[in-house]
Amino acid sequence: MHSTADYLRLHFIVFLFGFTGILGKLVSIPALDMVFYRTLLAALGMAMLLVASRGNFRVTPADLTKLFLTGFIVGAHWLTFFISARVSNVSVSLVGFATASLWTAFLEPLVKGYRIRIIEVGFGLIVLTGLYIIFSSNFSYSEGLILGVLSGLTCAVFSVINSLIVKRVEAYTITFYEMTGASLLIAVFFPLYQNYWGDGQVVPLAPRGMDWLYIFLLGGLCTVYAYSTAVELMKKVSVFFFQLTLNLEPVYGIIMAVLVFGEAEQMNFNFYIGTIIILMSVLLYPWMKRRFITIQTSTAHL
């Protein structure tokens, strides 16, 4: 059974997920450095949570390899998302990220071996239409939107992988090893990045002043707390309702970005038309998918 308090907590963690882009934009150090500290802090936080809850750190060598590799994908996801917000703005990065659930609609059937549904193809075409409208209007943030779409794609990839691993490994354990893997990816990639594209610094820049607060909120509140709460709520709230509410993340994020950054988030008319098309498809997809499957099941039993 679920209560009003459960619904409020669910919306609160979706609000926190939507707030990550704003926090990332406020941090003064480069996105690569910021993601390193966020993933490292999240890994340490998850380790403490596992110890406090007497969770299990043990996994098979094969699963450990898969978790670290998936962590690399998580690291790539956060890098593309935060760099997108830096080279454009938070609204653009969130619109690109909003394609994650529809990427999942195509990737999951391929991975799990069932046919792609017509309804999913239709929603995919609607999203492409929204992106086309945005790009067709002398859009000045093309690089940011492309990176945002890549962040949505990488999010879909690690979500599908996790849906398979979670059947045999505890959710908290998955997060711990993936956050560790993501931080290791940044640590290994950092010298190469600095040598070819950066300013040659040997180690990540230390956060300054308010950066510590923003990164602590990203790693602690927006990752460790929000994730653990989401896992707890999944025991009480239906999966359908959870997914439907999670699709509000870009909506919350764009509204908050406009309130925080003001004119820097203002875009042209075509951007908002394309955005409305993308967000409406994301919001309608779970409901239409459930209705479509129900109709198919009813027909099959006639």
MOURNOR-V228068 format. One line per field, one symbol per residue. ss: DSSP state (a for helix, b for strand, c for the rest). phi: phi as a letter, one per 40 degrees, with the letter a starting at -180 (. if undefined). burial: 1 if it has 24 or more other C-alpha atoms within 12 Angstrom, else 0. Layout:
BEGIN
ss: ???
phi: ???
burial: ???
END
This chain:
BEGIN
ss: cccaaaaaaaaaaaaaaaaaaaaaaaccccaaaaaaaaaaaaaaaaaaaaaaccccccccaaaaaaaaaaaaaaaaaaaaaaaaaaaccaaaaaaaaccaaaaaaaaaaaaacccccaaaaaaaaaaaaaaaaaaccccccaaaaaaaaaaaaaaaaaaaaaaaacccccaaaaaaaaaaaaaaaaaaaaaaaaaaccccccccccccccaaaaaaaaaaaaaaaaaaaaaaacccccaaaaaaaaccaaaaaaaaaaaaaaaaacccaaaaaaaaaaaaaaaaaaaaaaaaaaaaaaaacc
phi: .bbdccccccccccdccccccccccccccddccccccccccccccccccccccfcbccacdccccccccccccccccccccccdcccbaccccccccccdccdcccccccccgbcccdccccccccccccccccccbfccbdcccccccccccccccccccccccccbbccccdcdccccccccdccccdcccccbbcbgccbdccdbfcddccccccccccbccccccccccccbbccdccccccccdccdccccccccbgccccbcccccccccccccccccddcccccccccccccccc
burial: 00000010111111111111111111101111111111111111111011000001100000110111111111111111111111111111111111111111111100000000001100110111111111100010111111111111111111111100100011111111111111111110110000000000000110100011011111111111111111101000100001111111111111111000000010100011111111111111110010000000000000
END
